[in-house]
Amino acid sequence: MNVSSVDFSMGTEPVLQRGETTTSIGRIKPELYKQKSVDSEGNREDDVKICGKLHFTLQYDYENELLVIKIIKALDLPAKDFTGTSDPYVKMYLLPDRKKKFQTRVHRKTLNPLFDETFQFPVAYDQLSNRKLHFSVYDFDRFSRHDMIGEVILDNLFEVSDLSREATVWKDIHCATTESIDLGEIMFSLCYLPTAGRMTLTVIKCRNLKAMDITGSSDPYVKVSLMCEGRRLKKRKTTTKKNTLNPVYNEAIIFDIPPENVDQVSLCIAVMDYDRVGHNEVIGVCRTGLDAEGLGRDHWNEMLAYHRKPITHWHPLLELPGRATSFDSQGSCSSPKPPSTP
């Protein structure tokens, strides 16, 4: 058998291109779900561990209406690699806008990186009081997801001066494993019919999505990719819901997956923010499959244990992994491995 010949078709459905749609199912009875608080940060300074310091400068360019940020260096970062060092870089947003972001270069094998890089955020001066700077310090990893070291949040941009002249700022880096900005959650169900070799993922709804636009909202849609060995075999997406952080979809997405291949594939679910003029941005992602972690693996196993029964769970959205995941590579999946002989 040609081991690279097996491909998963989508039945008789045509491959959807731009403007693709999915099958819409009847509206599901509404249920009440306790909302997770996202504004309970409070003053937790005493409880937060410090993992270094970040040195940067701020200045406002009145003529060009730019906030100019120069990241100078970080000191005393923790070692994230087994060699006793790290490969740090810094990512930053001017919140609440998450579409515009900057990232420094990666500095190899150092706990005291000297960045000396300047970035400019376009913003009107009278809007600065409504914005905050968010710095995330990461450890680069070529072969796995980048490890977050910590973060710095500057709530008040006028904390040190009126920004008419360059102001120097030193801030403690608060240890964190994930960004404190909540990306939201998605509810979907999984159902597998082994006799037909058909899997149905029903995107039900999302809640508390992170606002991606300066207006404080988003235009979300959900993209589902069928993955095998890091390659995307097929993709489908829902309709776009305008100007909401709590979209309701109730849309079914169907993949034809033979029973002998069901343990080789996984699904990548990405919640996207539609942008009519620019690039669509990823709000957050989650995965389900035998090679997924935690709830993503448990949800998949539960689907396989209860055939023909839709299994529904809420999944937290995570940031898109920093490494280059092959979501855009098309391909086929290898043939199933023969069963081991006793």
Phi, psi and omega per residue, in radians:
M1 nan 2.392 3.061
N2 -1.275 1.980 -2.975
V3 -1.253 -0.190 3.140
S4 -1.893 0.294 -3.018
S5 -1.641 -0.261 -3.055
V6 -1.388 2.188 3.081
D7 -2.248 2.583 -3.133
F8 -1.692 2.030 -3.141
S9 -1.479 2.993 3.096
M10 -1.909 0.685 -3.104
G11 1.172 -2.413 3.128
T12 -1.657 0.072 -3.122
E13 -1.255 2.428 3.050
P14 -1.218 2.674 3.068
V15 -1.228 2.144 -3.064
L16 -1.396 2.379 3.089
Q17 -1.877 -2.575 -3.122
R18 -1.056 2.326 -3.107
G19 1.451 0.313 -3.099
E20 -1.137 2.675 -3.138
T21 -2.260 3.009 3.129
T22 -2.281 3.015 3.114
T23 -1.310 2.296 3.128
S24 -1.732 2.308 -3.138
I25 -1.833 2.993 -3.138
G26 -1.074 2.687 -3.113
R27 -1.162 2.315 -3.132
I28 -1.433 2.506 -3.126
K29 -0.993 2.283 -3.118
P30 -1.155 2.479 3.083
E31 -2.209 2.714 3.139
L32 -1.618 2.291 3.108
Y33 -2.243 2.348 -3.140
K34 -1.197 2.175 -3.110
Q35 -1.338 2.450 3.138
K36 -1.480 2.248 -3.103
S37 -1.241 2.308 3.123
V38 -2.008 0.106 -3.112
D39 -2.141 0.524 -3.097
S40 -1.816 0.610 -3.098
E41 -1.201 -0.836 3.087
G42 1.038 -2.859 3.102
N43 -1.780 1.737 -3.089
R44 -2.033 0.499 -3.046
E45 -0.963 -0.666 -3.062
D46 -1.253 -0.398 -3.080
D47 -1.605 -0.170 -3.036
V48 -1.599 2.305 3.092
K49 -1.431 2.512 -3.137
I50 -1.733 2.347 -3.131
C51 -2.294 0.863 3.072
G52 2.084 -3.062 3.135
K53 -2.301 2.613 3.100
L54 -2.082 2.294 -3.114
H55 -1.977 2.151 3.127
F56 -2.626 2.929 3.093
T57 -2.177 2.695 3.114
L58 -2.253 2.489 3.029
Q59 -2.765 2.539 3.110
Y60 -1.822 2.270 3.091
D61 -1.645 1.732 -3.053
Y62 -1.154 -0.665 -3.072
E63 -1.117 -0.725 -3.082
N64 -1.822 0.022 3.141
E65 0.946 1.046 -3.125
L66 -2.278 2.412 2.932
L67 -1.607 2.061 -3.043
V68 -1.774 2.123 -3.117
I69 -2.104 2.200 3.077
K70 -1.994 2.016 3.076
I71 -1.539 2.021 -3.037
I72 -1.565 -1.022 -3.093
K73 -2.889 2.950 2.994
A74 -2.191 2.617 -3.108
L75 -2.224 2.534 2.969
D76 1.025 0.745 3.075
L77 -1.259 2.648 3.103
P78 -1.336 2.676 3.090
A79 -1.358 2.222 3.125
K80 -1.880 -0.299 -3.118
D81 -1.737 2.734 -3.119
F82 -1.175 -0.245 3.118
T83 -1.404 -0.046 3.136
G84 1.516 0.347 -3.141
T85 -2.447 -2.982 3.113
S86 -2.531 2.923 3.059
D87 -2.126 1.332 -2.938
P88 -1.427 2.662 2.931
Y89 -2.604 2.879 -3.095
V90 -2.153 2.358 3.072
K91 -2.030 2.503 -3.084
M92 -2.463 2.589 3.048
Y93 -2.244 2.683 2.934
L94 -1.884 1.585 -3.015
L95 -1.188 2.636 0.235
P96 -1.523 0.000 -3.124
D97 -1.321 2.121 3.118
R98 -1.915 0.060 3.101
K99 -1.367 -0.615 3.128
K100 -1.637 2.028 3.116
K101 -2.491 2.736 3.108
F102 -2.247 2.776 -3.130
Q103 -2.549 2.380 3.098
T104 -1.348 3.025 2.999
R105 -1.260 2.742 3.064
V106 -1.432 2.329 3.083
H107 -1.909 2.117 -2.991
R108 -1.405 2.398 2.944
K109 0.865 1.052 3.085
T110 -2.663 2.574 3.050
L111 -1.857 -0.015 3.132
N112 -2.363 1.150 -3.041
P113 -1.227 2.437 3.035
L114 -1.815 1.866 -3.051
F115 -1.522 -1.003 3.119
D116 0.936 0.919 -3.135
E117 -2.193 2.494 -3.081
T118 -2.002 2.409 -3.123
F119 -2.320 2.688 -3.081
Q120 -2.302 2.168 3.055
F121 -1.817 2.115 3.041
P122 -1.206 2.131 -3.141
V123 -2.842 2.409 3.094
A124 -1.238 2.568 -3.070
Y125 -1.066 -0.675 -3.099
D126 -1.280 -0.076 3.074
Q127 -1.681 -0.165 -3.049
L128 -1.090 -0.554 -3.117
S129 -1.195 -0.309 3.139
N130 -1.757 0.095 -3.091
R131 -2.008 2.769 3.062
K132 -2.464 2.592 -3.138
L133 -1.631 2.328 3.113
H134 -2.154 2.023 3.074
F135 -1.866 2.297 3.036
S136 -2.081 2.207 3.130
V137 -1.760 2.195 -3.083
Y138 -2.124 2.743 2.968
D139 -1.849 2.076 -3.115
F140 -1.227 2.379 3.069
D141 -2.364 2.107 -3.061
R142 -1.188 -0.525 -2.959
F143 -1.907 -0.059 3.130
S144 -2.615 -3.096 -3.133
R145 -1.113 2.432 -3.134
H146 -1.140 2.445 -3.140
D147 -1.534 2.283 3.049
M148 -1.394 2.301 3.116
I149 -1.579 -0.835 -3.118
G150 3.125 -3.033 -3.074
E151 -2.563 2.760 3.037
V152 -2.262 2.231 3.097
I153 -2.101 2.094 3.108
L154 -1.800 1.722 -3.059
D155 -1.241 -0.617 -3.082
N156 -2.042 1.888 -3.103
L157 -1.205 -0.329 3.127
F158 -1.692 0.343 -3.100
E159 -1.068 -0.608 -3.050
V160 -1.835 -0.487 3.140
S161 -2.950 -3.084 3.081
D162 -1.499 0.069 3.064
L163 1.230 0.167 3.084
S164 -1.216 -0.457 3.019
R165 -2.177 2.795 -3.101
E166 -1.069 2.168 -3.129
A167 -1.933 2.307 -3.141
T168 -1.607 2.334 -3.078
V169 -2.277 2.314 2.944
W170 -1.997 2.260 3.123
K171 -2.345 2.468 3.016
D172 -1.170 2.453 3.041
I173 -1.586 2.069 3.137
H174 -1.473 2.214 -3.120
C175 -1.054 2.416 3.115
A176 -2.795 2.569 3.088
T177 -1.774 -0.350 3.038
T178 -2.426 2.681 3.124
E179 -1.099 2.433 -3.064
S180 -1.223 -0.173 3.131
I181 -1.385 2.081 -3.102
D182 -1.305 2.217 -3.122
L183 -1.571 -0.232 3.120
G184 1.832 -3.019 -3.101
E185 -2.383 2.743 3.080
I186 -2.241 2.422 3.053
M187 -1.888 2.211 3.043
F188 -2.552 2.766 3.092
S189 -1.988 2.674 3.079
L190 -2.131 2.401 3.085
C191 -2.527 2.287 -3.114
Y192 -2.154 2.293 3.063
L193 -1.928 1.726 -3.056
P194 -1.133 -0.587 -3.125
T195 -1.146 -0.609 3.115
A196 -1.652 -0.171 -3.081
G197 1.071 0.707 -3.063
R198 -2.168 2.262 3.071
M199 -1.978 2.313 3.118
T200 -2.052 2.113 3.001
L201 -1.855 2.075 3.117
T202 -1.803 1.973 3.060
V203 -1.375 1.981 -3.052
I204 -1.604 -1.057 -3.140
K205 -2.922 2.987 3.041
C206 -2.202 2.798 3.072
R207 -2.510 2.614 3.080
N208 0.950 0.689 3.112
L209 -1.127 2.613 3.111
K210 -1.271 2.292 3.102
A211 -1.169 2.225 -3.115
M212 -1.839 -0.256 -3.116
D213 -1.813 2.744 3.138
I214 -1.141 -0.334 3.115
T215 -1.301 -0.130 -3.137
G216 1.528 0.287 -3.134
S217 -2.373 -2.970 3.108
S218 -2.630 2.908 3.038
D219 -2.103 1.366 -2.930
P220 -1.476 2.554 2.896
Y221 -2.431 2.888 -3.080
V222 -2.033 2.265 3.096
K223 -1.957 2.233 -3.115
V224 -2.031 2.196 -3.137
S225 -2.033 2.294 3.034
L226 -1.509 2.055 -3.019
M227 -1.951 2.564 3.015
C228 -2.553 2.073 3.112
E229 0.922 0.746 3.075
G230 1.438 -0.023 -3.140
R231 -1.926 2.528 3.103
R232 -1.545 2.153 3.123
L233 -1.548 -0.816 -3.127
K234 -2.532 2.801 3.043
K235 -2.516 2.660 3.052
R236 -2.485 2.799 3.089
K237 -2.544 2.747 3.129
T238 -1.484 3.132 2.977
T239 -1.269 2.889 3.110
T240 -1.673 2.330 3.086
K241 -1.818 2.158 -3.013
K242 -1.459 2.402 2.913
N243 0.930 0.966 3.137
T244 -2.663 2.610 3.040
L245 -1.901 0.017 -3.138
N246 -2.358 1.095 -3.049
P247 -1.284 2.565 3.037
V248 -2.010 2.221 -3.062
Y249 -1.950 -1.030 -3.042
N250 0.929 0.912 -3.116
E251 -2.135 2.349 -3.083
A252 -1.722 2.372 3.099
I253 -2.116 2.217 -3.006
I254 -2.033 2.314 3.035
F255 -2.143 2.407 3.035
D256 -1.578 1.984 -3.101
I257 -2.298 1.964 3.114
P258 -1.048 2.565 -3.123
P259 -0.968 -0.592 -3.107
E260 -1.261 -0.186 -3.137
N261 -1.944 -0.022 -2.998
V262 -1.153 -0.412 3.140
D263 -1.529 0.028 -3.124
Q264 -1.811 -0.160 -3.016
V265 -1.990 2.912 3.033
S266 -2.584 2.950 3.124
L267 -2.082 2.292 3.012
C268 -1.818 2.111 -3.130
I269 -1.904 2.048 -3.121
A270 -2.062 2.199 3.024
V271 -1.598 2.128 -3.025
M272 -1.977 2.687 3.020
D273 -1.871 2.059 -3.112
Y274 -1.289 2.359 3.097
D275 -2.256 2.078 -3.046
R276 -1.195 -0.557 -3.053
V277 -1.862 -0.497 -3.117
G278 -1.916 -2.729 3.114
H279 -1.492 2.476 3.019
N280 -1.162 2.389 -3.045
E281 -1.893 2.551 3.074
V282 -1.397 2.161 3.027
I283 -1.425 -0.816 3.124
G284 -3.034 2.857 -3.096
V285 -2.338 2.829 2.928
C286 -2.616 2.863 -3.110
R287 -2.302 2.626 3.017
T288 -2.427 2.427 -3.082
G289 2.770 3.011 -3.140
L290 -1.161 -0.446 -3.136
D291 -1.677 0.096 3.069
A292 -1.391 3.049 -3.128
E293 -1.948 2.649 2.989
G294 1.008 -2.218 -3.076
L295 -1.066 -0.603 3.139
G296 -1.054 -0.689 3.091
R297 -1.310 -0.717 -3.125
D298 -1.111 -0.714 3.131
H299 -1.075 -0.752 3.132
W300 -1.103 -0.820 3.140
N301 -1.094 -0.659 3.114
E302 -1.139 -0.670 3.078
M303 -1.080 -0.736 -3.128
L304 -1.238 -0.470 -3.125
A305 -1.382 -0.448 -3.101
Y306 -2.169 1.392 -3.118
H307 -1.067 2.541 3.068
R308 1.184 0.125 3.124
K309 -2.015 2.125 3.095
P310 -1.136 2.229 3.124
I311 -1.924 2.130 -3.009
T312 -2.002 2.377 3.071
H313 -2.573 2.666 2.886
W314 -1.442 2.428 3.073
H315 -2.185 2.284 3.041
P316 -1.234 2.509 3.086
L317 -1.524 2.412 3.132
L318 -2.020 2.841 3.092
E319 -1.204 2.559 3.089
L320 -1.029 2.262 -3.129
P321 -0.933 2.462 -3.098
G322 -1.187 -0.473 -3.122
R323 -1.278 2.812 -3.105
A324 -1.348 1.653 3.096
T325 -1.461 2.427 -2.989
S326 -1.438 0.974 3.113
F327 -1.227 -0.412 -3.049
D328 -1.698 0.012 3.137
S329 -1.626 2.246 3.132
Q330 -1.625 2.700 3.106
G331 3.109 -2.939 3.114
S332 -2.127 2.901 -3.121
C333 -1.812 2.568 -3.140
S334 -1.155 2.788 3.131
S335 -1.144 2.672 -3.129
P336 -1.101 2.552 3.124
K337 -1.232 2.448 3.119
P338 -1.155 2.572 -3.128
P339 -1.107 2.483 -3.124
S340 -1.222 2.444 3.124
T341 -1.496 2.443 -3.107
P342 -1.174 nan nan
